[in-house]
Amino acid sequence: MAVESRFVVIRNGVEVETFMDKKAADEYDKMLDMADNLTEMFAKSSIELSEDMAEELSIYLAQNREDVLIALQAKKAKPTKPATKPAPKTAAKTTKASAEKKLAAVNDESLSEAS
């Protein structure tokens, strides 16, 4: 018999979504909390939105909160990585140990030639 752990997000007594890991469930719940706060903010504003439109807009803004924060200049955009990798350096680092080995090999070669 297999045992599964599931994390269920419940809003107003209704199961909204089920997740297999707690982190994803917590993130989704947090997003819904932000959407609820945004819906309340729209209801208090002078902008006339239908309830469905306010809810849809609130969910969209909450789901895209990183982009919204960047647009509001509350957060800096992450720098994009270059598409190509820089060429590898051709000069190899010479360590003291490898330099000593090379010098010893040259000295051994010189001694064997002299004999």
N, C-alpha and C positions, 0 to 999 in steps of 0.2 A: 504494500500500500504506500503510495506517495503522499508526501505532505507538502503543501504549497502555502506560502505566506502571500497574502494580498493586502494591498492598502487601498481603502475606498475613501474617496472624497465625498463628503455628504454636506449638502447645502440646503438649509430650510427643511430638513428631514427627508430629503430626496438624494438617492445615490446618483452622483453626477458622473463620476469616472472611477475606474479601477486600475491600479498600477501594480506592477510586480516588485517595485522597490520604493522604499520610503522617501528617498530624496526626490524622485520624480513626482510623487504624490504631494509632498510639501511644496515643491515649486509650483505645481498646478493650483494648489489651494491659495498660495500667496498671490498668484496671478489673478485668481477670482476675487480676492480681497481688494486688490488694486482696482479691478474693474468696477466693483461695487462702490468704491470711494469716488471713482471718476463719474459714475452714473449720478451719484448724489451731487457732485459738483456741477454737472450739467443741469440738473433739476433746479439748482439754486441760481443759475445764471440767467441772463436775459435772452440767451439764444433759445429759439423755439425748435426743439427736436421732438419727434415722436418717441414714445417709450422704447419701441423696437430699435429705432435709429440710435438713440442714446446708448442703449445696451450694446449694440453692435460696435459702435465707435469706441466705447469704453473697453470692450474686450480686445479690439484691435490695438488700441494704444497700450494696454497692459501687456499684450503678447509681444509687442515691439518696443518695450520700455527702453532698451539700450539705444535704439535709434532715436527715440523721442528725447532722451537725455542729451544725446549728442546734438540734436537739432536745437534744443533749448540752451545749448552751450553750458550745460551743467556737468558734462563729462567730455573728456577728450576722446576722439576717435583713435582706435588702435592703429598703429602704423601697419601698412600692408607690407608683406614680405616681397622682395623682388622675385620675378618669375623665374629667372635663371640664377643658378648658383655661381658664385665667383670661381674663377679658374684656380685649381690647386697650386700652391706655391711650389716652384721647381727646386728651389734651394733647400736642401735637407739640413736640418740642424745637426751639428757635430758635437757630440758630448765629449767630455774630457776623457772618459773611459775608452770610447771608440777611437779618439785621436791617439791615445797612448798605444792601443792595439796596432793601429796602422803604423806608428812610428817604430814599434818593436818589430813588426814584420819587415819593414824597410831595413832596419839595422841587421836583422837575421840574414836577409838576402845579401846585404853588403858584406857581411862576415863570411858567408859561404862562397861568394865570388872571390874574395881575397885569398881563400885557402887553396 
